[in-house]
Amino acid sequence: MLASVTRFASIYWKNSGGGCLTGGVGKIGKDRAYISASAPKELVALIDARAEALGWSRAQFTVAILDKWRVDGAPAVGRTDETMRAEVMSKFQSKARKSASR
């Protein structure tokens, strides 16, 4: 299993441009924001195990999961999200285009 996790990490890192996990602990750039969430202990234990196998922190692995979700087109995570996804993504992309043109 460690080999498959390590392979995923190297493929993910290469495909993401290696930029999603940059920055030092305690430092936050202008293009970053802190997030905090409480999750079931079993889920956190799984994240910790995968992160440890890669030599990453819990935060690095969590950011990798979120970035992979974004790269995959931010697919819906449930039925309600599916019904609202197109509208939300349209608004998000519109805001992103406005920000980029400034």
Legacy VTK file of the C-alpha trace (Angstrom):
# vtk DataFile Version 3.0
C-alpha trace
ASCII
DATASET POLYDATA
POINTS 102 float
0.000 0.000 0.000
2.843 2.395 0.794
4.107 2.052 -2.766
0.713 2.953 -4.233
0.364 5.938 -1.881
3.856 7.147 -2.777
3.106 6.674 -6.494
-0.115 8.699 -6.109
1.800 11.454 -4.353
4.489 11.717 -7.006
1.941 11.649 -9.850
-0.280 14.165 -8.054
2.657 16.447 -7.267
3.820 16.350 -10.889
0.329 16.935 -12.340
-0.499 19.750 -9.935
2.660 21.599 -10.828
3.944 21.018 -7.326
2.537 24.329 -6.181
-0.274 23.284 -3.894
1.941 22.356 -0.958
4.424 25.195 -0.953
4.989 27.591 1.901
6.370 27.168 5.366
4.528 26.274 8.515
2.914 29.339 10.039
3.308 31.402 6.885
0.389 32.358 4.698
0.639 34.118 1.360
-1.708 36.723 -0.055
-3.353 34.044 -2.210
-4.047 31.717 0.742
-6.650 31.493 3.501
-6.848 29.386 6.623
-9.615 26.821 6.980
-10.595 24.753 9.975
-12.946 21.809 10.218
-13.902 19.110 12.627
-14.182 15.623 11.142
-14.851 12.101 12.394
-11.798 10.658 14.170
-11.755 7.692 11.774
-11.446 10.022 8.775
-8.696 12.070 10.440
-6.834 8.855 11.300
-6.945 7.834 7.631
-5.680 11.253 6.520
-2.908 11.090 9.129
-1.846 7.600 8.001
-1.658 8.620 4.345
0.150 11.859 5.199
2.657 10.058 7.405
3.380 7.497 4.661
4.283 10.394 2.361
6.210 12.362 4.965
3.591 15.127 4.748
1.674 16.928 7.470
-2.064 16.498 7.994
-2.557 19.992 6.531
-0.470 19.242 3.433
-2.414 16.066 2.701
-5.754 17.811 3.296
-4.776 20.600 0.894
-3.764 17.942 -1.655
-7.231 16.360 -1.353
-8.917 19.740 -1.813
-6.679 20.647 -4.745
-7.332 17.308 -6.442
-11.072 17.945 -6.045
-10.594 21.349 -7.725
-8.438 19.925 -10.530
-11.093 17.245 -11.125
-13.618 20.016 -11.812
-14.969 20.351 -8.250
-17.475 17.488 -8.655
-20.593 17.542 -6.501
-20.300 15.873 -3.109
-23.977 15.065 -2.700
-27.425 15.291 -4.257
-28.163 18.843 -3.055
-24.727 20.019 -4.156
-25.336 18.456 -7.574
-28.504 20.516 -8.074
-26.739 23.761 -7.156
-23.296 23.064 -8.658
-23.777 24.705 -12.079
-25.065 27.964 -10.602
-22.363 28.135 -7.923
-19.550 27.315 -10.349
-20.810 29.943 -12.801
-20.776 32.616 -10.086
-17.341 31.474 -8.876
-15.852 31.568 -12.382
-17.364 34.998 -12.998
-15.796 36.351 -9.782
-12.456 34.739 -10.681
-12.471 36.372 -14.127
-13.219 39.785 -12.582
-10.380 39.360 -10.072
-7.966 38.288 -12.795
-8.753 41.335 -14.931
-7.871 43.791 -12.152
LINES 1 103
102 0 1 2 3 4 5 6 7 8 9 10 11 12 13 14 15 16 17 18 19 20 21 22 23 24 25 26 27 28 29 30 31 32 33 34 35 36 37 38 39 40 41 42 43 44 45 46 47 48 49 50 51 52 53 54 55 56 57 58 59 60 61 62 63 64 65 66 67 68 69 70 71 72 73 74 75 76 77 78 79 80 81 82 83 84 85 86 87 88 89 90 91 92 93 94 95 96 97 98 99 100 101
